[in-house]
């Protein structure tokens, strides 16, 4: 049986909060071949370990961008917010 080629890399991933951390790490870990993923909120660095024969940095980066986080390879495709969902402040009352 052939040994797996473990690769360890660091990629930049944009995010701001603990929910971002959970989403980024869970997305990466959900990809077959990824053995560990740890994102640092301050440095915006995602430390990855994965089987190089099963996945790639490109595929992982693309998956993370698809859950709305820019990476150093891909920009997130953020959907536009419909105008009727934007709050308008009129006389201290918010209307939707």
Secondary structure as UniProt FT lines:
FT   STRAND          6..13
FT   HELIX           18..29
FT   TURN            32..33
FT   STRAND          34..40
FT   TURN            41..44
FT   STRAND          45..51
FT   TURN            52..54
FT   HELIX           57..66
FT   TURN            67..68
FT   HELIX           83..85
FT   STRAND          88..90
FT   TURN            91..92
FT   STRAND          93..95
//
